[in-house]
Amino acid sequence: MPQITIHSNVQIVRQGLEKLRAGIPTIGRKRLYDAAEDLMHRMQVPGTKSVYPVHWDSPLQRRAFFASNGFGQGIPTVRSNSYIKGWKVERSDSGYTVKNDQPRAKFIGGLASGAGQSQIHVGRWRLLRDQAELVVKNLPKLVVENLRDFIKKVFVPTDTMGR
């Protein structure tokens, strides 16, 4: 009478589950770091050249620009790339923070809420909130992919049939 017994090696399964349990925080943190790096790189894309007529936020802003010689940077303003170079990723207690400490950064890329971007830069420079939404939207799919890859490494199939 032909027969086959299918069983599991409980110790191997338990070890695999322990490795998975230990690996989940690492996978999550790595994915968060990758997402933060992606967002930083997205925000480092230079905006297009200024358009004319300039869309000032107010007549006061226009007067201040000319009165302060281009807010202290000359007219025409020459890009220093300090905004682009100012983006960085920092580790925090619960993950990572993407930030730009440049004093005028909020006027160029806006705040996390989507507010703050000057009309001068709308449509020319990426808005932080929009780029963050794109990155976060893909995060669950990427975490699942990383978990699958990790599980394939931990639970290596074994041939117990003696072939």
C-alpha positions as YAML, in Angstrom:
chain: A
units: angstrom
residues:
- id: 1
  name: MET
  ca: [0.00, 0.00, 0.00]
- id: 2
  name: PRO
  ca: [1.57, 3.32, -1.09]
- id: 3
  name: GLN
  ca: [1.55, 6.08, 1.49]
- id: 4
  name: ILE
  ca: [3.33, 9.28, 2.40]
- id: 5
  name: THR
  ca: [3.59, 11.10, 5.67]
- id: 6
  name: ILE
  ca: [3.74, 14.85, 5.67]
- id: 7
  name: HIS
  ca: [5.00, 16.41, 8.84]
- id: 8
  name: SER
  ca: [6.69, 19.53, 9.98]
- id: 9
  name: ASN
  ca: [9.92, 19.88, 11.77]
- id: 10
  name: VAL
  ca: [8.61, 21.91, 14.70]
- id: 11
  name: GLN
  ca: [12.05, 23.09, 15.79]
- id: 12
  name: ILE
  ca: [12.92, 24.49, 12.34]
- id: 13
  name: VAL
  ca: [9.53, 26.25, 12.10]
- id: 14
  name: ARG
  ca: [9.93, 27.70, 15.60]
- id: 15
  name: GLN
  ca: [13.43, 28.97, 14.80]
- id: 16
  name: GLY
  ca: [12.16, 30.53, 11.58]
- id: 17
  name: LEU
  ca: [9.33, 32.28, 13.43]
- id: 18
  name: GLU
  ca: [11.78, 33.56, 16.06]
- id: 19
  name: LYS
  ca: [14.03, 34.95, 13.33]
- id: 20
  name: LEU
  ca: [11.02, 36.57, 11.68]
- id: 21
  name: ARG
  ca: [9.92, 38.12, 14.98]
- id: 22
  name: ALA
  ca: [13.41, 39.49, 15.58]
- id: 23
  name: GLY
  ca: [13.69, 40.74, 12.00]
- id: 24
  name: ILE
  ca: [10.40, 42.66, 11.74]
- id: 25
  name: PRO
  ca: [11.64, 45.81, 13.54]
- id: 26
  name: THR
  ca: [14.74, 45.85, 11.37]
- id: 27
  name: ILE
  ca: [12.66, 45.45, 8.21]
- id: 28
  name: GLY
  ca: [10.28, 48.21, 9.31]
- id: 29
  name: ARG
  ca: [13.08, 50.62, 10.23]
- id: 30
  name: LYS
  ca: [14.95, 49.91, 6.98]
- id: 31
  name: ARG
  ca: [11.80, 50.57, 4.95]
- id: 32
  name: LEU
  ca: [11.16, 53.81, 6.83]
- id: 33
  name: TYR
  ca: [14.74, 54.91, 6.22]
- id: 34
  name: ASP
  ca: [14.44, 54.10, 2.51]
- id: 35
  name: ALA
  ca: [11.18, 56.08, 2.36]
- id: 36
  name: ALA
  ca: [12.80, 59.05, 4.12]
- id: 37
  name: GLU
  ca: [15.76, 58.95, 1.72]
- id: 38
  name: ASP
  ca: [13.35, 58.80, -1.24]
- id: 39
  name: LEU
  ca: [11.47, 61.84, 0.04]
- id: 40
  name: MET
  ca: [14.72, 63.73, 0.60]
- id: 41
  name: HIS
  ca: [15.87, 63.00, -2.96]
- id: 42
  name: ARG
  ca: [12.48, 64.07, -4.34]
- id: 43
  name: MET
  ca: [12.76, 67.40, -2.53]
- id: 44
  name: GLN
  ca: [16.29, 67.95, -3.84]
- id: 45
  name: VAL
  ca: [15.07, 68.27, -7.44]
- id: 46
  name: PRO
  ca: [15.74, 71.87, -8.52]
- id: 47
  name: GLY
  ca: [12.75, 73.99, -9.47]
- id: 48
  name: THR
  ca: [12.36, 75.53, -12.88]
- id: 49
  name: LYS
  ca: [13.44, 79.09, -13.63]
- id: 50
  name: SER
  ca: [11.33, 81.97, -12.46]
- id: 51
  name: VAL
  ca: [8.41, 82.96, -14.65]
- id: 52
  name: TYR
  ca: [7.48, 86.50, -15.62]
- id: 53
  name: PRO
  ca: [5.47, 88.30, -14.62]
- id: 54
  name: VAL
  ca: [6.37, 87.17, -11.11]
- id: 55
  name: HIS
  ca: [3.39, 86.05, -9.03]
- id: 56
  name: TRP
  ca: [4.14, 87.96, -5.84]
- id: 57
  name: ASP
  ca: [2.31, 86.99, -2.65]
- id: 58
  name: SER
  ca: [1.59, 90.66, -2.05]
- id: 59
  name: PRO
  ca: [2.66, 94.14, -3.18]
- id: 60
  name: LEU
  ca: [4.58, 94.36, 0.10]
- id: 61
  name: GLN
  ca: [6.64, 91.28, -0.83]
- id: 62
  name: ARG
  ca: [7.45, 92.82, -4.21]
- id: 63
  name: ARG
  ca: [8.58, 96.09, -2.62]
- id: 64
  name: ALA
  ca: [10.64, 94.23, -0.01]
- id: 65
  name: PHE
  ca: [12.37, 92.17, -2.70]
- id: 66
  name: PHE
  ca: [13.55, 95.22, -4.57]
- id: 67
  name: ALA
  ca: [14.27, 97.29, -1.45]
- id: 68
  name: SER
  ca: [16.47, 94.51, 0.01]
- id: 69
  name: ASN
  ca: [18.32, 93.83, -3.26]
- id: 70
  name: GLY
  ca: [16.67, 90.45, -3.85]
- id: 71
  name: PHE
  ca: [16.28, 89.62, -0.15]
- id: 72
  name: GLY
  ca: [20.04, 90.13, 0.16]
- id: 73
  name: GLN
  ca: [20.97, 87.82, -2.69]
- id: 74
  name: GLY
  ca: [21.17, 90.31, -5.53]
- id: 75
  name: ILE
  ca: [18.98, 91.03, -8.53]
- id: 76
  name: PRO
  ca: [18.76, 88.89, -10.53]
- id: 77
  name: THR
  ca: [19.06, 86.27, -7.81]
- id: 78
  name: VAL
  ca: [21.64, 83.57, -8.47]
- id: 79
  name: ARG
  ca: [20.81, 80.17, -6.96]
- id: 80
  name: SER
  ca: [23.15, 79.09, -4.20]
- id: 81
  name: ASN
  ca: [21.62, 75.58, -4.02]
- id: 82
  name: SER
  ca: [21.54, 75.92, -0.22]
- id: 83
  name: TYR
  ca: [17.89, 74.81, -0.28]
- id: 84
  name: ILE
  ca: [18.72, 71.64, -2.21]
- id: 85
  name: LYS
  ca: [21.78, 70.89, -0.06]
- id: 86
  name: GLY
  ca: [19.80, 71.66, 3.11]
- id: 87
  name: TRP
  ca: [17.63, 68.52, 2.95]
- id: 88
  name: LYS
  ca: [18.63, 65.77, 5.36]
- id: 89
  name: VAL
  ca: [17.33, 62.64, 7.06]
- id: 90
  name: GLU
  ca: [17.66, 62.32, 10.82]
- id: 91
  name: ARG
  ca: [16.82, 59.35, 13.03]
- id: 92
  name: SER
  ca: [14.05, 59.94, 15.57]
- id: 93
  name: ASP
  ca: [12.54, 57.82, 18.35]
- id: 94
  name: SER
  ca: [9.78, 56.47, 16.15]
- id: 95
  name: GLY
  ca: [11.47, 56.49, 12.74]
- id: 96
  name: TYR
  ca: [13.11, 59.19, 10.65]
- id: 97
  name: THR
  ca: [12.62, 62.89, 10.05]
- id: 98
  name: VAL
  ca: [13.16, 64.57, 6.68]
- id: 99
  name: LYS
  ca: [13.89, 68.25, 7.16]
- id: 100
  name: ASN
  ca: [15.48, 71.38, 5.79]
- id: 101
  name: ASP
  ca: [16.84, 73.88, 8.32]
- id: 102
  name: GLN
  ca: [17.39, 76.61, 5.74]
- id: 103
  name: PRO
  ca: [15.59, 79.77, 6.91]
- id: 104
  name: ARG
  ca: [13.66, 80.23, 3.66]
- id: 105
  name: ALA
  ca: [12.94, 76.53, 2.98]
- id: 106
  name: LYS
  ca: [9.26, 76.71, 3.90]
- id: 107
  name: PHE
  ca: [8.70, 79.40, 1.28]
- id: 108
  name: ILE
  ca: [10.19, 77.19, -1.44]
- id: 109
  name: GLY
  ca: [8.83, 73.71, -0.64]
- id: 110
  name: GLY
  ca: [6.12, 74.48, 1.87]
- id: 111
  name: LEU
  ca: [5.41, 72.80, 5.18]
- id: 112
  name: ALA
  ca: [4.23, 69.25, 5.89]
- id: 113
  name: SER
  ca: [0.69, 70.64, 6.03]
- id: 114
  name: GLY
  ca: [1.02, 71.96, 2.47]
- id: 115
  name: ALA
  ca: [0.91, 75.59, 3.60]
- id: 116
  name: GLY
  ca: [3.72, 78.12, 3.46]
- id: 117
  name: GLN
  ca: [4.93, 77.87, -0.14]
- id: 118
  name: SER
  ca: [5.24, 81.30, -1.74]
- id: 119
  name: GLN
  ca: [3.22, 81.94, -4.91]
- id: 120
  name: ILE
  ca: [6.54, 82.70, -6.59]
- id: 121
  name: HIS
  ca: [7.47, 79.01, -6.28]
- id: 122
  name: VAL
  ca: [4.10, 77.30, -6.83]
- id: 123
  name: GLY
  ca: [4.31, 74.93, -9.79]
- id: 124
  name: ARG
  ca: [8.07, 75.43, -10.08]
- id: 125
  name: TRP
  ca: [9.29, 73.72, -6.90]
- id: 126
  name: ARG
  ca: [7.97, 70.47, -5.44]
- id: 127
  name: LEU
  ca: [5.62, 70.77, -2.49]
- id: 128
  name: LEU
  ca: [6.76, 68.73, 0.53]
- id: 129
  name: ARG
  ca: [3.26, 67.49, 1.35]
- id: 130
  name: ASP
  ca: [2.65, 66.17, -2.19]
- id: 131
  name: GLN
  ca: [5.98, 64.34, -2.32]
- id: 132
  name: ALA
  ca: [5.44, 62.86, 1.15]
- id: 133
  name: GLU
  ca: [2.02, 61.55, 0.10]
- id: 134
  name: LEU
  ca: [3.56, 59.81, -2.93]
- id: 135
  name: VAL
  ca: [6.23, 58.15, -0.80]
- id: 136
  name: VAL
  ca: [3.81, 57.06, 1.96]
- id: 137
  name: LYS
  ca: [1.36, 55.69, -0.59]
- id: 138
  name: ASN
  ca: [3.95, 53.10, -1.72]
- id: 139
  name: LEU
  ca: [5.22, 52.25, 1.76]
- id: 140
  name: PRO
  ca: [2.84, 49.35, 2.66]
- id: 141
  name: LYS
  ca: [3.55, 47.57, -0.63]
- id: 142
  name: LEU
  ca: [7.30, 47.91, -0.09]
- id: 143
  name: VAL
  ca: [7.08, 46.61, 3.50]
- id: 144
  name: VAL
  ca: [5.19, 43.53, 2.29]
- id: 145
  name: GLU
  ca: [7.83, 42.92, -0.40]
- id: 146
  name: ASN
  ca: [10.59, 43.14, 2.20]
- id: 147
  name: LEU
  ca: [8.75, 40.73, 4.49]
- id: 148
  name: ARG
  ca: [8.34, 38.23, 1.66]
- id: 149
  name: ASP
  ca: [12.05, 38.42, 0.85]
- id: 150
  name: PHE
  ca: [12.94, 37.96, 4.52]
- id: 151
  name: ILE
  ca: [10.58, 34.99, 4.89]
- id: 152
  name: LYS
  ca: [12.12, 33.32, 1.82]
- id: 153
  name: LYS
  ca: [15.54, 33.60, 3.49]
- id: 154
  name: VAL
  ca: [14.35, 32.39, 6.91]
- id: 155
  name: PHE
  ca: [12.10, 29.55, 5.79]
- id: 156
  name: VAL
  ca: [14.32, 27.74, 3.34]
- id: 157
  name: PRO
  ca: [12.45, 24.71, 1.99]
- id: 158
  name: THR
  ca: [14.10, 21.40, 2.81]
- id: 159
  name: ASP
  ca: [13.81, 18.20, 0.90]
- id: 160
  name: THR
  ca: [12.97, 15.43, 3.39]
- id: 161
  name: MET
  ca: [11.93, 12.96, 0.71]
- id: 162
  name: GLY
  ca: [15.49, 11.60, 0.39]
- id: 163
  name: ARG
  ca: [15.86, 12.26, -3.31]
...
